[in-house]
Amino acid sequence: MAHELTTTWGDPEVIRRVLARGETWAVVGLSENPSRAAYGVSKLLQRNGKRIVPVHPKAQTVHGEQGYARLSDIPFPVDVVDVFVRSGLAGDVADDALQIGARAVWFQLGVVDPAAYDRVTAAGVDMVMDRCPAIEWPRLGPNVA
């Protein structure tokens, strides 16, 4: 069963759909620290035409975009919630993503919460888990966006 789930977590069609349709990405855990993965991935998203929204308790402006302390503080619709927090906190972020009406949730490499995956997909929302857009984008080719 676990092997089936891990395959589902990275379904290429779901990944393609999220990368193509998601215009506004709330990046949870994004700060001004250039040595963190969220910093580089969010820059890649920007280069590929996505609007990034930093979500971090310090509400820092990153890559020229205003930051917010919580998802619920963002005053406009969010398409994708990209999660760069440890697995133990990720489920709460997924629940917050559902509450704000996000169209997709993306848990980064190493961020795994099967119960959160079940809740998100049961709500009819796309979810990708334990994957990275910086890896998936080139793998899926130029027709993603």
Residue frames relative to the residue before (quaternion, step in Angstrom):
aa qw qx qy qz dx dy dz
M 1.0000 0.0000 0.0000 0.0000 0.00 0.00 0.00
A 0.6555 0.5227 -0.3316 0.4327 3.62 0.85 -0.88
H 0.6342 0.5285 -0.3396 0.4507 3.60 1.00 -0.78
E 0.6189 0.5385 -0.3340 0.4641 3.58 1.03 -0.79
L 0.6643 0.5137 -0.3036 0.4501 3.56 0.92 -0.92
T 0.6720 0.4949 -0.3251 0.4448 3.59 0.84 -0.89
T 0.6024 0.5302 -0.3591 0.4764 3.59 1.11 -0.57
T 0.6579 0.5093 -0.2981 0.4679 3.58 0.95 -0.90
W 0.6149 0.5789 -0.3499 0.4053 3.59 0.96 -0.84
G 0.7915 0.2473 -0.1273 0.5442 3.58 1.11 -0.64
D 0.1264 0.8212 -0.5431 0.1216 3.58 1.05 0.75
P 0.4624 -0.7211 0.4388 0.2716 3.63 -0.58 1.11
E 0.6420 0.5195 -0.3360 0.4529 3.61 1.03 -0.67
V 0.6428 0.4947 -0.3232 0.4875 3.58 1.02 -0.77
I 0.6319 0.5278 -0.3292 0.4622 3.59 0.94 -0.86
R 0.6634 0.5036 -0.3030 0.4631 3.58 0.86 -0.95
R 0.6590 0.5150 -0.3040 0.4561 3.58 0.90 -0.93
V 0.6758 0.4881 -0.3007 0.4634 3.60 0.88 -0.91
L 0.6750 0.4894 -0.3001 0.4635 3.59 0.90 -0.89
A 0.6990 0.4818 -0.2762 0.4505 3.59 0.97 -0.81
R 0.7834 0.3749 -0.1834 0.4606 3.58 0.82 -0.95
G 0.6344 0.5583 -0.3384 0.4139 3.55 1.10 -0.60
E 0.1304 -0.8210 0.5534 0.0508 3.60 -0.37 1.20
T 0.7767 0.2348 -0.1174 0.5726 3.59 0.98 -0.85
W 0.0894 -0.8137 0.5739 -0.0214 3.55 -0.58 1.27
A 0.2069 -0.7280 0.6422 0.1215 3.57 -0.72 1.09
V 0.1494 -0.8030 0.5750 0.0485 3.58 -0.59 1.16
V 0.1860 -0.8160 0.5434 0.0650 3.56 -0.16 1.35
G 0.7554 0.2948 -0.2661 0.5213 3.54 -0.67 1.20
L 0.5004 0.6630 -0.4186 0.3672 3.58 1.30 0.01
S 0.0327 0.7787 -0.6240 0.0566 3.55 -0.84 1.07
E 0.6808 -0.4874 0.3635 0.4084 3.55 -1.33 -0.08
N 0.4932 0.6777 -0.4206 0.3472 3.60 1.25 0.01
P 0.2978 -0.8047 0.4863 0.1651 3.62 -0.29 1.23
S 0.6247 0.5435 -0.3583 0.4313 3.62 1.18 -0.24
R 0.5882 0.5673 -0.3731 0.4392 3.61 1.26 -0.08
A 0.6051 -0.5948 0.3986 0.3482 3.57 -1.07 0.78
A 0.6183 0.5698 -0.3525 0.4108 3.60 0.96 -0.81
Y 0.6150 0.5687 -0.3437 0.4245 3.58 1.05 -0.75
G 0.7171 0.4470 -0.2468 0.4744 3.59 0.82 -0.99
V 0.6567 0.5054 -0.3180 0.4606 3.58 0.94 -0.85
S 0.6592 0.4987 -0.3273 0.4578 3.59 0.92 -0.79
K 0.6090 0.5318 -0.3504 0.4727 3.60 1.09 -0.63
L 0.6311 0.5186 -0.3274 0.4750 3.60 1.01 -0.79
L 0.6338 0.5232 -0.3337 0.4617 3.59 0.95 -0.81
Q 0.6442 0.5153 -0.3160 0.4687 3.59 0.96 -0.85
R 0.6590 0.5154 -0.3140 0.4490 3.59 0.89 -0.91
N 0.7162 0.4065 -0.2383 0.5148 3.56 1.18 -0.54
G 0.6878 -0.5581 0.2636 0.3821 3.56 1.14 0.66
K 0.5357 0.6254 -0.4149 0.3871 3.59 1.20 0.18
R 0.3664 -0.6727 0.5869 0.2622 3.55 -1.18 0.58
I 0.1612 -0.7852 0.5900 0.0963 3.57 -0.77 0.98
V 0.1468 -0.7606 0.6291 0.0652 3.53 -1.19 0.72
P 0.3024 -0.7697 0.5313 0.1837 3.61 -0.40 1.17
V 0.0337 -0.7661 0.6417 0.0156 3.58 -0.97 0.89
H 0.2443 0.7366 -0.5688 0.2724 3.52 -0.45 1.30
P 0.6082 -0.5810 0.3786 0.3862 3.63 -0.97 0.68
K 0.6786 0.4811 -0.2954 0.4698 3.62 1.10 -0.60
A 0.2746 -0.8047 0.4866 0.2006 3.62 1.30 -0.15
Q 0.1947 0.8172 -0.5122 0.1787 3.57 0.90 0.98
T 0.4307 -0.6299 0.5709 0.3031 3.54 -1.27 0.52
V 0.0076 0.7970 -0.6009 0.0601 3.58 -0.76 1.08
H 0.8387 0.0453 -0.0793 0.5369 3.59 -0.95 0.92
G 0.7012 -0.4925 0.2584 0.4461 3.56 1.08 0.78
E 0.6393 0.5157 -0.3288 0.4662 3.59 1.26 0.06
Q 0.5177 -0.6525 0.4702 0.2919 3.56 -0.95 0.95
G 0.2995 -0.7582 0.5567 0.1598 3.55 -0.99 0.89
Y 0.2039 -0.7487 0.6209 0.1112 3.52 -1.33 0.45
A 0.5377 -0.6513 0.4350 0.3121 3.57 -1.07 0.73
R 0.8021 0.0763 -0.0034 0.5922 3.59 1.06 -0.78
L 0.6362 -0.5165 0.4008 0.4096 3.56 -1.20 0.42
S 0.6695 0.5244 -0.3058 0.4281 3.57 0.93 -0.86
D 0.6054 0.5612 -0.3543 0.4392 3.62 1.25 -0.25
I 0.5544 0.6199 -0.3983 0.3869 3.61 1.19 -0.39
P 0.2858 -0.8258 0.4670 0.1355 3.61 -0.53 1.18
F 0.7082 0.3617 -0.2578 0.5488 3.61 1.20 0.38
P 0.6567 -0.5341 0.3480 0.4029 3.61 -1.20 0.38
V 0.2007 -0.7488 0.6248 0.0934 3.53 -1.19 0.77
D 0.3465 -0.7503 0.5261 0.2005 3.56 -0.87 0.95
V 0.8131 0.0803 0.0171 0.5763 3.56 0.83 -1.06
V 0.1808 -0.7334 0.6436 0.1228 3.55 -1.07 0.80
D 0.1446 -0.7943 0.5900 0.0119 3.54 -0.51 1.32
V 0.1721 -0.8559 0.4873 0.0213 3.56 -0.41 1.28
F 0.0339 -0.7940 0.6048 -0.0525 3.53 -0.66 1.27
V 0.4849 0.6115 -0.4837 0.3962 3.59 0.83 0.93
R 0.6398 -0.5422 0.3612 0.4077 3.58 -1.15 0.43
S 0.7064 -0.5195 0.3015 0.3745 3.51 -1.21 0.69
G 0.6419 0.5577 -0.3248 0.4140 3.60 0.99 -0.78
L 0.7210 0.3960 -0.2323 0.5190 3.59 1.20 -0.47
A 0.5403 0.6905 -0.3751 0.3011 3.56 1.20 -0.53
G 0.6123 0.5732 -0.3576 0.4107 3.60 1.00 -0.71
D 0.6460 0.5051 -0.3181 0.4758 3.58 1.00 -0.80
V 0.6306 0.5208 -0.3317 0.4702 3.58 1.05 -0.75
A 0.6305 0.5260 -0.3320 0.4643 3.59 0.99 -0.80
D 0.6461 0.5072 -0.3196 0.4724 3.59 0.99 -0.81
D 0.6357 0.5166 -0.3217 0.4748 3.59 1.02 -0.80
A 0.6184 0.5474 -0.3367 0.4523 3.59 1.05 -0.80
L 0.6465 0.5015 -0.3186 0.4785 3.58 0.98 -0.80
Q 0.6558 0.5315 -0.3141 0.4345 3.59 0.96 -0.86
I 0.7221 0.4111 -0.2666 0.4883 3.61 1.01 -0.66
G 0.5397 -0.6666 0.3819 0.3442 3.59 1.26 0.05
A 0.2367 0.7773 -0.5450 0.2066 3.61 1.11 0.59
R 0.4444 -0.7050 0.4950 0.2458 3.56 -1.12 0.72
A 0.7987 0.0523 -0.0253 0.5989 3.59 1.23 -0.35
V 0.1873 -0.7362 0.6389 0.1213 3.53 -1.32 0.50
W 0.0834 -0.7900 0.6073 0.0105 3.56 -0.95 0.95
F 0.1392 -0.7652 0.6251 0.0664 3.58 -0.68 1.13
Q 0.4483 -0.7276 0.4648 0.2315 3.55 -0.75 1.10
L 0.7352 -0.3832 0.3134 0.4630 3.56 -1.34 0.12
G 0.8182 0.2316 -0.1898 0.4908 3.56 -0.90 0.94
V 0.6312 0.4824 -0.3424 0.5017 3.60 1.25 -0.13
V 0.1168 0.8079 -0.5528 0.1675 3.54 -0.32 1.33
D 0.1696 0.7388 -0.6376 0.1372 3.55 -0.94 1.00
P 0.2698 -0.8116 0.4960 0.1499 3.60 0.01 1.29
A 0.6330 0.5261 -0.3446 0.4515 3.61 1.01 -0.71
A 0.6357 0.5069 -0.3299 0.4797 3.60 1.01 -0.74
Y 0.6108 0.5462 -0.3436 0.4588 3.58 1.01 -0.82
D 0.6632 0.5070 -0.3025 0.4601 3.58 0.91 -0.93
R 0.6653 0.5042 -0.3107 0.4546 3.62 0.91 -0.88
V 0.6764 0.5002 -0.2978 0.4513 3.57 0.88 -0.95
T 0.7134 0.4416 -0.2735 0.4704 3.58 0.77 -0.96
A 0.6029 0.5450 -0.3596 0.4585 3.62 1.11 -0.60
A 0.6565 0.4909 -0.2990 0.4885 3.58 1.19 -0.56
G 0.5404 -0.6530 0.3850 0.3652 3.59 1.29 0.05
V 0.5310 0.6132 -0.4003 0.4264 3.56 1.27 0.40
D 0.4945 -0.6529 0.4848 0.3068 3.58 -0.99 0.84
M 0.0161 0.7903 -0.6124 0.0098 3.54 -1.10 0.72
V 0.1088 -0.7344 0.6686 0.0424 3.49 -1.17 0.88
M 0.0359 -0.8199 0.5711 -0.0169 3.58 -0.84 0.93
D 0.8406 0.1434 -0.1453 0.5018 3.53 -1.15 0.83
R 0.5835 0.5169 -0.3854 0.4937 3.55 1.04 0.91
C 0.2549 -0.7604 0.5778 0.1513 3.58 -1.28 0.33
P 0.4952 -0.6694 0.4593 0.3094 3.62 -0.81 0.93
A 0.6225 0.5599 -0.3454 0.4239 3.60 1.05 -0.70
I 0.6739 0.4410 -0.2784 0.5233 3.58 1.19 -0.50
E 0.7032 0.4920 -0.2696 0.4367 3.57 0.89 -0.95
W 0.5942 0.6017 -0.3731 0.3816 3.60 0.97 -0.77
P 0.7305 0.4027 -0.2718 0.4800 3.64 0.63 -0.98
R 0.6023 0.5777 -0.3536 0.4225 3.58 1.11 -0.63
L 0.7347 0.4269 -0.2264 0.4762 3.57 1.03 -0.78
G 0.5382 -0.6795 0.3737 0.3301 3.56 1.26 -0.03
P 0.7249 -0.4932 0.3018 0.3744 3.53 -1.35 0.19
N 0.6468 0.5570 -0.3322 0.4013 3.61 1.12 -0.33
V 0.3691 0.7538 -0.4764 0.2619 3.59 1.25 0.27
A 0.7972 0.3597 -0.1941 0.4443 3.56 0.59 -1.08
